[in-house]
Amino acid sequence: MTAFTHALPRKPGRRAAAVGLVAAGALFLSACGGDGDDMSGMEHGSGDSSASASASASASTSASAAAEAGSTGFNDADVAFAQMMIPHHQQALAMARLADGRASDAEVKEIAAKIEKAQDPEIRTMQGWLKSWNQPTAAAGAMPGMDHGSGDGMMSDGDMEHLKGMKGAEFDKMFADMMIEHHEGAITMAEGERKNGEYAGAVKMAGAIVEGQSAEVKQLQSILDRL
């Protein structure tokens, strides 16, 4: 069995480029008022008039939350964070879903499941913020540092195809190595949002990403050490 580290060498330049991206985002901070909260979900009621009234109240609450998110303080760092983290999370989900039928290590399977559980709802939340702010869910044109393979932990198409072709212990090693780098890119972006962001919900999510993915990096490294 060949050692994975020779097949996919680390790219040390990625983290430095990500730090540069975050620093650039800081130049575009705008001064707006107050903090906002995460958008609440809309419940769908059915049945008698009481249930209908409950559904109407829930819809009204959701609409109010969206309006609040659009009117309370957010800045360009918040917008950039959401626009960059959405595709970053989407690629992490694609990697995690490849574990089904390919991974053989129980911890790799566990982490893949945790990634799906955490990041899919976060994508929907960030898309909701951008909609309420009247911002596109992706920045126009090529985003600096988000060019799939440099600076932010994003994998190239070739990396993803390589992972897709692996199975068993070889998949486990490659998955762990790639996900460490991917998480490190997300952590760098999230740390930038915690420093420069204004919208309370985005800053809170960034903190959760730093905490959760830092713990997963340690777990993934321990997996690599024993494989």
C-alpha positions in Angstrom: 0.0 0.0 0.0 1.6 3.3 -1.0 1.7 6.1 1.5 -0.9 8.8 0.6 1.3 11.7 1.5 3.5 11.0 -1.6 0.4 10.9 -3.8 -1.1 14.2 -2.7 1.5 16.6 -1.2 0.4 19.4 1.0 0.1 22.8 -0.6 1.4 25.2 2.1 0.6 28.2 0.0 -3.1 27.7 0.4 -3.4 28.9 3.9 -1.3 32.0 3.3 -3.6 33.0 0.3 -6.6 32.5 2.5 -5.2 34.9 5.1 -4.7 37.4 2.3 -8.3 37.0 1.1 -9.6 37.6 4.6 -7.4 40.7 5.0 -8.7 42.0 1.7 -12.3 41.5 2.9 -11.6 43.8 5.9 -11.0 46.8 3.5 -14.7 46.7 2.5 -16.3 46.9 5.9 -19.4 49.2 6.0 -20.8 50.9 9.0 -24.4 49.8 9.7 -26.5 49.7 12.8 -27.2 46.8 15.3 -26.8 43.1 15.3 -29.2 40.5 13.8 -30.1 37.0 14.7 -30.3 33.8 12.6 -33.5 33.5 10.5 -36.0 31.3 12.1 -37.5 28.5 10.1 -41.1 28.5 8.9 -43.5 25.9 10.3 -46.2 24.5 8.0 -49.5 23.9 9.8 -52.5 21.9 8.6 -55.9 20.8 9.9 -58.3 22.8 11.9 -58.5 26.6 12.3 -56.2 26.5 15.3 -53.5 24.9 13.2 -54.1 27.3 10.4 -53.7 30.2 12.8 -50.5 28.7 14.1 -49.2 28.4 10.6 -50.1 32.0 9.8 -48.4 33.2 12.9 -45.3 31.2 12.1 -45.2 32.6 8.5 -45.5 36.1 9.9 -42.7 35.5 12.3 -40.5 34.2 9.5 -41.2 37.2 7.3 -40.4 39.5 10.2 -37.1 37.7 10.8 -36.2 38.1 7.2 -37.1 41.8 7.2 -35.0 42.2 10.4 -32.0 40.5 8.8 -32.3 42.8 5.8 -32.5 46.0 7.9 -30.1 45.4 10.8 -26.4 45.7 10.7 -24.3 43.7 8.2 -21.3 44.6 6.2 -19.3 43.5 3.2 -17.3 41.0 5.3 -20.6 39.3 6.2 -21.6 39.1 2.6 -18.2 37.8 1.4 -18.2 35.2 4.3 -21.5 33.8 3.2 -20.8 33.9 -0.5 -17.4 32.1 0.0 -18.5 29.6 2.7 -21.5 28.3 0.7 -19.4 26.7 -2.1 -16.8 25.7 0.5 -19.5 23.8 2.4 -20.9 22.3 -0.8 -17.6 20.8 -1.7 -17.2 19.4 1.9 -20.7 17.8 1.5 -19.6 16.3 -1.9 -16.5 14.8 -0.2 -18.5 13.5 2.7 -21.0 11.8 0.5 -18.3 9.9 -1.3 -17.6 8.1 1.9 -20.7 6.0 1.5 -19.6 2.7 0.0 -15.9 3.7 -0.2 -14.7 4.4 3.4 -13.7 1.4 5.6 -12.7 3.2 8.8 -15.5 3.7 11.3 -14.2 7.2 12.4 -14.0 8.4 8.8 -17.6 7.3 8.3 -18.5 9.1 11.6 -16.9 12.4 10.6 -18.5 12.2 7.1 -21.9 11.9 8.7 -21.2 14.8 11.1 -20.1 17.0 8.2 -23.4 16.3 6.4 -25.4 17.0 9.5 -23.7 20.3 10.3 -23.0 21.9 7.0 -26.1 21.3 4.9 -28.3 23.4 7.3 -25.6 26.1 7.4 -25.7 26.4 3.6 -29.4 27.0 3.7 -29.0 29.6 6.5 -26.4 31.5 4.6 -28.4 31.4 1.5 -31.3 32.9 3.5 -29.1 35.7 4.8 -27.9 36.7 1.3 -31.5 36.7 0.0 -32.7 38.9 2.8 -29.7 41.2 2.2 -30.6 41.4 -1.5 -27.2 39.9 -2.4 -26.4 37.1 -4.9 -25.6 33.7 -3.4 -22.3 33.8 -5.2 -20.0 36.7 -6.0 -19.9 37.8 -9.7 -16.9 36.5 -11.6 -14.0 34.5 -10.2 -13.5 35.1 -6.5 -9.9 35.6 -5.4 -8.7 32.5 -3.5 -11.7 30.5 -4.5 -10.2 29.0 -7.6 -10.4 25.3 -6.6 -7.0 24.3 -5.6 -5.2 27.3 -4.1 -5.4 29.2 -0.9 -8.6 28.3 0.8 -8.6 24.5 1.2 -10.8 24.0 -1.9 -10.0 20.9 -3.9 -9.4 20.8 -7.6 -11.6 18.8 -9.9 -8.6 16.4 -10.3 -8.4 16.0 -6.5 -12.1 15.1 -6.3 -11.9 12.6 -9.2 -8.9 11.0 -7.5 -10.8 10.7 -4.2 -13.8 9.3 -6.1 -11.6 6.5 -7.5 -10.3 5.4 -4.1 -11.7 2.7 -1.8 -11.0 1.2 1.6 -7.9 2.3 3.5 -6.6 4.3 0.6 -9.9 6.3 0.5 -9.7 6.8 4.3 -6.2 8.2 4.1 -6.9 10.5 1.2 -10.2 11.7 2.7 -8.6 12.5 6.0 -5.7 14.4 4.4 -8.0 16.4 2.0 -10.5 17.2 4.7 -7.9 18.5 7.1 -6.7 21.0 4.4 -10.3 21.8 3.5 -11.2 22.5 7.2 -8.1 24.6 7.7 -9.3 26.9 4.8 -12.8 27.2 6.4 -11.3 27.9 9.8 -9.2 30.8 8.3 -12.3 32.3 6.6 -14.3 31.9 9.8 -11.7 33.6 11.9 -11.7 36.5 9.5 -15.5 36.8 9.8 -15.2 36.7 13.6 -12.8 39.6 13.4 -14.4 41.7 10.7 -18.0 40.7 10.5 -20.9 42.8 11.9 -24.0 40.6 11.5 -24.5 38.7 14.8 -25.8 35.5 13.2 -22.8 35.2 10.8 -20.3 35.9 13.5 -21.9 33.3 15.7 -21.8 30.7 12.9 -18.2 31.5 12.2 -17.4 30.8 15.9 -19.2 27.4 15.6 -17.2 26.6 12.4 -13.9 27.4 14.1 -14.7 25.3 17.2 -16.3 22.3 15.4 -13.9 22.0 12.5 -10.8 22.5 14.7 -11.9 19.5 16.7 -12.5 17.5 13.5 -9.0 18.4 12.3 -7.5 16.9 15.4 -9.6 13.8 15.0 -8.7 13.5 11.3 -5.0 13.8 12.1 -5.3 11.1 14.7 -6.9 8.9 12.0 -4.0 9.5 9.7 -1.5 8.8 12.4 -2.9 5.3 13.0 -3.7 4.3 9.4 
